[in-house]
Structures are given as structure tokens and as C-alpha cells.
Amino acid sequence: MARRLNTRLTKRFGIEHPIIQAPMAKTSGGALAGAVSDAGGLGLIGGGYGDADWLDAQYAIACNRPVGCGFITWSLAKQPDLLTRVLERSPRAVFLSFGDPAPFARKIQEAGVPLICQVQTLCDAMHAANCGADVIVAQGSEAGGHGEKRATFTLVSEVADWVYGDFPDTLVCAAGGIADGRGLAAALALGADGVVVGSRFWASAEALVADAMQEAAILATGDDTIRSTVMDIARKLDWPERYSARVLRNAFTDRWHNDIPGLLAVAETESARWNAAMDRGDPTIANTFVGEATGLIEAIHPAGKIVETLVREAIEEIDRVSRVVT
């Protein structure tokens, strides 16, 4: 019989492996979410900034497989009807990040859908627990895309200590820099019930990512990433000031990261140039949204193989570490 990692997350959600795929905006579509769920994890469609037609299309691609959906919370607040639209589909879970979950928590709970809240500080973890989150995801700054300043190792440990002391039935997952079995094993050692994986699934066959951007990520190391806000200025997205995004450095960030006033002065021209590059998948101008784990990614694989490899490597790592004890 194949060995498995049985945690509170696998038991609570009835999944085979303690792996949740991050609901990356416009990257995590129905094909990726469905493939992760098929492989025994929990796949999530990335609702992102809220495109109802896109969401409907991705749910159609998922084809009734047990997937959930994630939202950027501050954006969802501008069009809360999208939550109703998703809850009508009986999602496996709703994942909220980057904003106050309180306005949406009761509606999700009344629908009988598990609520997953991603947080970047201990204070936000406390608030999410008091809102009734079933799972709290402690996201470190190593993660690709948006986040804050805390590192994964210390944030996960601190959140786990507090949550298990005050809300023992609430689960904790780790996110940020987890791209192989060592990261999964380490997260369990820190007290997490499972992991949320973004960048590794971003570099999967099913992800909605341009080939050139995936190739750029494969060639990069964690040293080649940067936390910045210039991409949001280029996309004209009104992100709260507390959040920045980790991406691969390129000519665009080199030029504008330290000259935000200069970028704002030519925002219309630079926005058009950046977005045109994103549309054609040009990583030399548009930024590749990947985290420090990019240095651990050597090839593009199907999502199912990624899940299998993460679990196998984690079990091997746990076995290796156990032999250290004499």
C-alpha cells in the first residue's frame, strides 16, 4: 500500500494529500484546479479581480469536479454578487485573501462551505479566526504575487501556536516558498496541517501562463525576484498600500521600482506598453508573477505529477530526518 500523509486537513476535507493549490488570479483556471483535485489535493479556481464570464467558463472546464474558488477580498467587496454566483455552485471551499473577510464570512458559513482565509500577519490571523475561518493560511513574503513582509518559517509557527491555543478546531496551512517535498515536510514540522502551493503549480502544464514566462521562471533563481508595486501601477489596480507583489525582475522593474513618481508621470504610456507585453507573454517587459521558489523549479510538469512528487519527496524527507534521531 502506498504511504500517505494523513493530517487534519486531509481528514477534514476528505482529500488524499495535504496540498491546496493557490487560487492565482487568471492563472488557476478550471483545468488546473480540476487536475489538482483529481490528484488528491484541493484545487481552487482563481477568481481574482472578478470576471463573471471567465469564472463561468472555468467552472465549465472543471466539469463538476470538487474544486473551490478564491477571491481577492478587497476586489470582491466591489462586486459581492460574484460570491453568490460561486456559492450556487457548491464550491469545495472559498478562499479569501488581501482584505477583511468579515463581510463575507457569515454568507459562506450559512451556505455550508468551508472558509479559508489567507493572512500575512498574526493580527490578521486572530481576526480571521474570530470571523470563523475553517482554515487559516499563513503566507510568508517568499510567495509569488501579492503579500507582505513576514517570513514563512516564523509566521507559520507563530500563527500555529496562537490558533491551536485559542481555536483548536481551526486548521493552519503554510504558504510561501513551498515548491518541493522538503517544503511540505518543513511546513508539517512547523505545526501546519498542510500547505498552499502557488509558484510550483504556476509552472504546470495546465496553468494559464505564457510559455515564455514559464521558461523565464525555470531559468531564474530566487535572487532574481523582487517585491514591488510598479506592476499594479501599470495595470491600474488600486491595491491597498500594505501589499506589494513578488515577481521576476526585468527591465521594467529595473527602470521604475525606485522611481514611482517618474512612472506615475508617464503611466498611460507605460501601462499600455506593459499590458501589451503581458498579452503576448513577453517577460522582458511584463513581469512574471512567481515567488522565490522559482529557483526550485526545473521543468514544467502536469499538475498531477507535481502533487505526486511533492508527497513522495516529503515522505522521503521525513524518513531521512527521522534517522537523525538516535
C-alpha positions in Angstrom: 0.0 0.0 0.0 1.3 3.4 -0.9 2.2 5.6 2.1 0.3 8.8 2.6 0.5 12.0 4.7 -2.6 11.9 6.9 -3.3 15.3 8.6 -6.3 17.1 10.0 -6.5 18.8 6.6 -6.9 15.6 4.7 -9.4 14.3 7.2 -11.5 17.5 7.3 -11.7 17.9 3.6 -11.7 14.3 2.6 -8.7 14.7 0.3 -5.8 12.3 -0.1 -2.9 14.8 0.2 -2.5 17.9 2.5 -1.9 20.1 -0.5 -4.1 23.1 -1.6 -3.4 24.8 -4.9 -3.3 28.6 -4.6 -6.1 30.4 -6.5 -3.8 32.5 -8.6 -5.7 35.2 -10.5 -6.3 34.4 -14.1 -3.7 31.6 -13.8 -5.6 29.0 -11.8 -8.3 28.0 -14.2 -10.7 25.0 -14.3 -8.1 22.7 -15.9 -5.5 23.3 -13.2 -7.9 23.2 -10.3 -9.6 20.1 -11.7 -6.2 18.3 -12.2 -5.1 19.1 -8.6 -8.3 17.8 -7.2 -8.1 14.7 -9.4 -4.6 14.0 -8.0 -5.9 14.1 -4.4 -5.3 17.7 -3.4 -7.7 20.6 -3.2 -7.8 22.6 -6.5 -9.0 26.2 -6.5 -10.1 28.4 -9.4 -8.6 31.9 -9.1 -11.5 34.4 -9.1 -9.0 37.2 -8.8 -10.4 40.6 -9.7 -13.8 39.3 -10.6 -14.8 38.4 -14.2 -18.1 36.6 -14.1 -17.9 35.2 -17.6 -14.4 33.9 -17.1 -15.4 32.2 -13.9 -18.4 30.5 -15.6 -16.1 29.3 -18.4 -13.5 27.9 -15.9 -16.2 26.1 -13.9 -17.4 24.6 -17.2 -13.8 23.4 -17.8 -13.6 21.9 -14.3 -16.7 19.9 -15.3 -18.3 19.3 -11.9 -15.0 18.2 -10.2 -14.7 19.0 -6.5 -13.0 22.4 -6.8 -13.2 25.6 -4.8 -12.7 29.3 -5.7 -10.5 32.1 -4.4 -11.1 35.8 -4.4 -9.0 38.9 -3.8 -11.1 40.2 -0.9 -10.9 43.9 -1.5 -11.9 43.4 -5.1 -14.8 41.1 -4.2 -16.1 43.9 -2.0 -16.7 45.9 -5.1 -18.9 43.2 -6.7 -20.1 40.9 -3.9 -22.6 39.2 -6.3 -19.7 37.1 -7.5 -19.7 35.3 -4.2 -23.4 34.4 -4.6 -22.6 33.2 -8.1 -19.9 30.9 -6.8 -21.8 29.6 -3.8 -24.6 28.5 -6.0 -22.1 26.0 -7.5 -21.4 24.4 -4.0 -17.7 25.0 -4.1 -15.4 22.7 -2.1 -14.2 25.9 -0.3 -14.0 29.6 -0.7 -10.5 31.2 -0.2 -10.3 34.9 0.7 -7.1 36.9 0.9 -6.0 40.5 1.0 -8.8 42.2 2.9 -11.3 41.8 5.6 -13.2 38.5 5.4 -15.9 39.6 8.0 -18.4 41.0 5.4 -18.5 37.6 3.6 -17.9 35.0 6.3 -21.4 34.5 7.5 -22.8 34.1 4.0 -20.1 31.5 3.2 -20.8 29.7 6.5 -24.6 29.7 6.0 -24.0 28.0 2.6 -22.2 25.2 4.4 -19.0 26.0 2.5 -15.6 25.9 4.3 -13.9 29.3 4.6 -10.2 29.5 4.0 -8.6 32.8 5.0 -5.0 33.7 3.9 -3.2 36.1 6.2 0.1 37.8 6.3 0.3 38.8 10.0 -0.6 37.3 13.3 -3.1 40.1 13.9 -4.9 39.2 10.7 -4.8 35.5 11.8 -6.6 36.4 15.0 -9.2 38.4 13.1 -9.8 35.5 10.6 -10.2 33.0 13.5 -12.7 35.3 15.2 -14.6 35.5 11.8 -15.0 31.8 11.9 -12.4 30.7 9.3 -12.1 26.9 9.0 -8.5 27.2 7.7 -6.0 30.0 8.2 -3.2 30.2 5.7 -0.1 31.9 7.0 1.6 33.4 3.9 5.2 34.4 4.0 6.9 37.0 1.9 8.7 34.4 -0.2 5.4 33.8 -2.1 4.9 34.9 -5.6 2.3 37.6 -6.3 1.0 39.8 -3.5 1.9 39.6 0.1 3.7 41.4 2.9 6.9 41.2 4.9 6.8 38.3 7.3 8.9 35.2 6.5 7.1 31.8 6.2 9.1 29.9 8.9 8.4 32.3 11.8 4.9 33.4 10.7 3.6 29.8 10.3 5.0 28.8 13.7 3.6 31.9 15.5 0.2 31.5 13.9 0.0 27.8 14.6 0.9 28.4 18.3 -1.8 31.0 18.7 -4.5 29.3 16.7 -4.1 25.9 18.3 -4.1 27.5 21.8 -7.3 29.6 21.2 -9.1 28.0 18.3 -8.0 24.3 18.4 -10.5 23.2 15.8 -9.2 25.7 13.2 -6.7 24.4 10.8 -3.4 26.1 9.7 -1.7 25.9 6.4 1.7 27.3 5.3 2.3 29.3 2.1 5.3 31.0 0.6 8.3 29.3 -0.9 6.9 25.8 -0.9 7.7 24.0 -4.2 9.1 20.6 -3.3 8.7 17.9 -0.7 11.2 19.5 1.6 8.9 22.5 1.9 5.9 20.3 2.6 7.8 18.3 5.3 9.1 21.5 6.9 5.6 23.0 7.0 4.3 20.0 8.9 7.2 20.3 11.3 6.3 23.9 11.9 2.8 22.9 13.0 0.9 23.3 9.8 -1.8 20.8 8.8 -1.0 21.3 5.1 0.4 23.7 2.5 -0.8 26.1 -0.1 1.3 25.9 -3.2 1.4 28.6 -5.8 4.5 29.0 -7.9 5.1 25.3 -8.4 1.6 25.0 -9.9 2.0 28.2 -11.8 4.8 26.3 -13.6 2.5 23.4 -14.6 1.1 22.2 -17.9 -2.4 23.2 -17.0 -1.7 26.7 -15.8 -2.8 29.7 -17.9 0.6 31.1 -18.3 2.5 32.0 -21.5 5.3 29.6 -22.5 8.0 32.4 -22.5 7.1 33.4 -18.9 7.3 29.8 -17.7 10.7 29.5 -19.4 11.9 32.7 -17.7 10.9 31.2 -14.3 12.7 28.0 -15.0 15.9 29.9 -15.8 15.6 32.2 -12.8 16.7 31.8 -9.2 15.1 33.2 -6.1 17.7 36.0 -6.2 16.0 37.2 -9.4 12.8 38.1 -7.7 11.7 41.5 -6.3 8.8 42.8 -4.2 7.4 45.9 -6.0 4.3 47.9 -6.8 5.1 49.0 -10.3 3.1 46.2 -11.9 0.0 47.4 -10.1 0.5 50.9 -11.4 1.0 49.5 -14.9 -2.3 47.5 -14.6 -4.1 50.5 -12.9 -5.1 48.3 -10.0 -5.8 50.1 -6.7 -4.1 47.7 -4.3 -4.0 48.7 -0.6 -0.6 50.2 0.3 0.2 47.4 2.7 0.7 44.9 -0.1 3.4 44.5 -2.7 3.9 41.8 -5.2 6.9 39.4 -5.8 7.8 39.0 -9.4 10.8 38.3 -11.6 13.0 41.4 -12.0 13.2 42.7 -15.6 13.9 45.9 -17.5 10.6 47.4 -16.3 11.2 46.9 -12.6 14.9 48.0 -13.0 13.7 51.2 -14.6 10.8 52.1 -12.3 11.0 50.3 -9.0 13.0 53.2 -7.4 11.2 55.9 -9.4 7.5 55.6 -8.6 6.9 59.4 -9.2 8.5 59.1 -12.6 6.4 56.1 -13.5 3.2 57.9 -12.4 4.2 60.8 -14.7 4.2 58.5 -17.8 1.7 56.0 -16.5 -0.6 56.0 -19.6 2.3 55.2 -22.0 4.0 52.7 -19.7 0.7 51.0 -18.8 -0.1 50.4 -22.5 3.4 49.0 -23.1 3.3 46.7 -20.1 -0.2 45.3 -20.7 0.6 44.7 -24.4 3.6 42.7 -23.3 1.5 40.7 -20.9 -1.0 39.9 -23.6 1.7 38.5 -25.8 3.6 36.8 -22.9 6.8 38.9 -23.1 8.7 38.6 -19.8 11.2 41.2 -20.8 8.6 44.0 -20.3 5.7 42.4 -18.4 6.5 40.9 -15.1 6.4 37.2 -14.4 4.4 36.6 -11.2 6.4 33.9 -9.4 8.0 33.7 -6.0 11.4 32.8 -4.5 10.6 29.1 -5.2 11.3 29.8 -8.8 14.8 28.7 -8.1 13.5 25.2 -7.2 11.6 24.8 -10.5 13.5 23.0 -13.2 10.7 21.9 -15.6 7.0 22.2 -16.5 5.0 19.1 -15.4 1.4 18.2 -15.3 -0.3 19.2 -12.0 -0.9 15.6 -11.1 2.8 14.7 -11.3 3.6 17.8 -9.2 1.3 16.6 -6.4 2.7 13.1 -6.6 6.3 14.4 -6.4 5.6 16.7 -3.5 4.1 13.9 -1.4 6.8 11.4 -2.3 9.6 13.8 -1.6 8.0 14.9 1.7 7.7 11.3 2.9 11.3 10.6 1.9 12.5 13.7 3.7 10.5 12.8 6.9 12.1 9.4 6.8 15.6 10.9 6.3 15.2 13.3 9.2 13.8 10.5 11.5 17.1 8.6 11.1 18.9 11.6 12.6 17.4 10.7 16.0 19.4 8.1 17.9 
